[in-house]
């Protein structure tokens, strides 16, 4: 995908994300005081944060605490950049938050709301103890497949946002 197409796709994903957050806010599932767990996109992922419609929310990025443990660290939206930050944050000072909504990257997602990650299981392990958290997969329409290979440890998404649509598995409870 060319950088121009990636930028256009990112802007469409950003607009759909802003629409979903506005909908969840209007239905009182989230508000501006809630933390959103997000990710700094790797070079092959989309810049979901590329727009002005997200400035009212509080964001946090994942940080590895060990081989299998992760937390989310308060982060300003302006600190989030594309390009391989990974899961070790320079600004981690020991404090963390528990978001109630998570934006989750993936190599692909299925129409059954399954996710194919990068193979380490960090998000699946972290989210296993948070069944009521709202999980939002971020991808392009081309990354949305009919099915993916999964196992019992894989966490399903509540929503998948692409450049074309917002897919909802079920409304939060």
Order of alpha helices (4+ residues) and beta strands (2+ residues): alpha-beta-beta-beta-beta-beta-beta-alpha-beta-beta-beta-beta
